[in-house]
């Protein structure tokens, strides 16, 4: 089943994000290589695809896991969690309807 991992950043998280980004992306690439990643990306803090110094307000990952517990374990091990980027992470089952 798919799960939506919805993460909210702490204020002024950009420096922490940039530091942990390579490890964060490597984990997403592994999900993609396994055919389990539906979509992933950050939420710009302003209405722009390139928010510059404004940074990001959070992230969304929708990926396939065997259970909600497995999705939680994966999310808990995210380098952004370890780096202190996220203030809050919510995980919900997700049903693909379209396209």
C-alpha positions as CSV (number, residue, x, y, z in Angstrom):
1,X,0.0,0.0,0.0
2,X,1.1,3.6,-0.5
3,X,1.6,6.0,2.4
4,X,1.9,9.8,2.4
5,X,4.7,11.1,4.5
6,X,3.9,14.7,5.2
7,X,6.7,16.6,6.9
8,X,6.7,20.1,8.3
9,X,10.0,22.0,8.7
10,X,11.2,24.0,11.6
11,X,11.6,27.7,10.9
12,X,14.7,28.6,8.9
13,X,15.5,25.0,8.1
14,X,17.4,25.7,4.8
15,X,21.0,25.3,6.1
16,X,20.1,22.1,7.8
17,X,18.3,20.8,4.7
18,X,21.3,21.6,2.5
19,X,23.6,19.7,4.8
20,X,21.5,16.6,5.0
21,X,20.2,16.7,1.4
22,X,22.6,14.2,-0.3
23,X,21.8,11.4,2.2
24,X,18.0,12.3,2.1
25,X,18.1,12.0,-1.7
26,X,20.0,8.8,-1.7
27,X,17.2,7.1,0.3
28,X,14.6,8.4,-2.1
29,X,16.6,7.1,-5.0
30,X,16.7,3.7,-3.4
31,X,12.9,3.7,-3.1
32,X,12.7,4.8,-6.8
33,X,15.1,2.1,-7.9
34,X,12.9,-0.5,-6.0
35,X,9.8,0.8,-7.9
36,X,8.2,2.0,-4.7
37,X,8.3,5.8,-5.0
38,X,5.2,7.5,-6.5
39,X,6.3,11.1,-5.9
40,X,8.6,13.1,-3.6
41,X,9.5,16.8,-3.2
42,X,9.6,19.8,-0.9
43,X,7.0,22.5,-0.3
44,X,8.6,25.9,-1.2
45,X,8.1,28.4,1.6
46,X,6.9,31.0,-0.9
47,X,4.9,30.8,-4.2
48,X,7.9,30.0,-6.4
49,X,9.5,26.8,-7.7
50,X,12.9,28.3,-6.6
51,X,12.3,29.9,-3.2
52,X,16.0,30.9,-2.8
53,X,16.8,31.9,0.8
54,X,13.1,31.6,1.8
55,X,13.7,27.8,1.7
56,X,11.0,25.2,2.3
57,X,8.2,24.6,4.7
58,X,8.2,20.9,4.5
59,X,8.2,17.8,2.2
60,X,5.9,15.2,0.8
61,X,6.8,11.6,0.0
62,X,4.3,9.1,-1.3
63,X,5.8,5.6,-1.5
64,X,4.8,2.0,-1.2
65,X,5.5,0.1,2.1
66,X,4.3,-3.2,3.5
67,X,2.6,-1.5,6.4
68,X,2.1,1.7,8.2
69,X,4.7,0.6,10.8
70,X,7.3,0.1,8.0
71,X,6.5,3.6,6.6
72,X,6.9,5.1,10.1
73,X,10.3,3.3,10.5
74,X,11.5,4.5,7.1
75,X,10.4,8.1,7.9
76,X,12.0,8.0,11.4
77,X,15.3,7.1,9.8
78,X,15.3,10.1,7.3
79,X,18.5,12.2,7.5
80,X,16.3,15.3,7.7
81,X,14.9,13.9,11.0
82,X,18.4,13.3,12.3
83,X,19.5,16.8,11.2
84,X,16.6,18.4,13.0
85,X,14.9,19.8,9.8
86,X,11.4,18.5,10.6
87,X,9.3,19.8,13.4
88,X,6.5,17.3,12.7
89,X,6.0,14.2,10.5
90,X,2.5,12.8,9.7
91,X,2.1,9.4,7.9
92,X,-1.2,8.4,6.4
93,X,-2.3,5.6,4.1
94,X,-2.8,6.8,0.6
95,X,-5.0,5.4,-2.2
96,X,-4.0,6.2,-5.8
97,X,-7.1,7.1,-7.8
98,X,-5.8,9.2,-10.7
99,X,-4.1,9.2,-13.1
